[in-house]
Amino acid sequence: MLLPLENARFVTGPVPPLLLLGATPVHAALPPLNGPGEGLPVCEGWTPVPSLIMCVVDGPGEAGCVIPALTAPGDPEEAEHIDAWCAAVEEAGGAVVVSLDAMPEQVDRAEVFGGDASRGGFVPLA
């Protein structure tokens, strides 16, 4: 399934990096996030494939999505951001993938990780 870029955010910062998904068909296939202080679940059977051109989040069975990462090849800032995110995923050995019912205006980690509708967890590299 091709996911429009406006339904995804590649967030760098604290390791591991975060891939935030909003309003996606894979939402129900991801595990519910644990409550605060319980740690992130590992998404068994899921694999991220980070790339400057597109990012694949491959899940079990038919679950998964393809996200166009670099939509404006002439934009060096966007290319640097996506490249840094991909490098962070490689360094961390995976990414935290969080799916929400809708994409928030701002990335508020307390809201992202504390909401009842948040699903996902750590997705290790294969």
N, C-alpha and C positions, 0 to 999 in steps of 0.2 A: 504494500500500500504506500503510495506516495503521499507524504505529509507536507502541506504547504509550510514554508519557512516561517510564516507569521504564527504558526502553532508550535514553534520550538524556540528555545533560547539556549545558547551554549554559554555557560557561566563558568568562569575561572575564578580562582581565589583559593579558599582552603582546599587542601587535598582531601579527598579526590574531587575532581571537577564534576560539575552538575550539568545534566541535560534535562531541561524542564520542558515538558510536553503539555499542551493544553487542547482539550476537546479532540482526543484521538480515539480511534477504534481499538487500540491496544490497551486502553485504560483498564477494562475489566479483567484482562489477562494477567496484569501485574499484581503482585501481592499487596495487601494493605500495609501501609507503613505502621511501624510500632509506635507506641506512645512515647512521650519524652523520657529520655534516660534509658530506654530499652535497647537502643542501638538500631542500626539499619539492617533489614533482612537482606540476605544475598538472594538475588533473583536467579534461582537454579534454572538452567536450560536457556538462559538469555545470553547474548553476546553482543558487545558493541563493535562496530567496525568504523573507527574514526578515519576521516579522509578530508582533505582540503576541498574537494569537489562535492562530496556527499557523505553523509553519515548514515550507516545502517544500524538499526537496533533489531537484531534477529532473535525471535522468541521461539518457544516450543510450538510444534505443529505449524499452523498457518499464521501464527501471531508474529508481528514485526512491522517495521516501517522503514522507509527510505526518506531521508530529509536532505534536500539540496542545501549544502553548506555555504558555498561561495556563489552567490547569485550575480555579483558584479565583478567580473574578473579584473577590471581596471581599478578597483578600490583597494589600495594597499593597506589601509587600516583594517578593513574587514578581513583581508587575507591574513594579516598578522594575528588578528584575534582568533580566527579559526585554526590557524597553524599552532598557536600557543595552546589552545584547547586540546587539539589532537596530541600534542607533545605531553601535556599534563595527563591525559588519559593513558598514554604509553607508560609514563613514569609511575603513575599510581597503580597500574595493573588493571585498570577499568574505570568506570564512571558511575556516579550516582544518577540513576534515571528516575525522575519523579513525574507522574502524570496527574494532572488536575482536570476538573470538569471544564474549566475555561482558563485561558492564559491571563495571568494578572498583569496589571499595568506596570507595577514595579516588582522586583524580586525581593520579597520579604521572607527571609529564611524561617522565621517563627511561623508565619502563615503557611508557607510551603510544606514544612515538616510537621506542623501541628494541626492541620485541618483534618477533619474526619473523612473527607473525600480524597485525600492524597493517597496515591498508590505508587509502588515502585520499591527501589532499594539499590544496593550495590550490584552492578552488572560487571562481572570480571571479564577480562580479555581471555580469549580461548588459548 
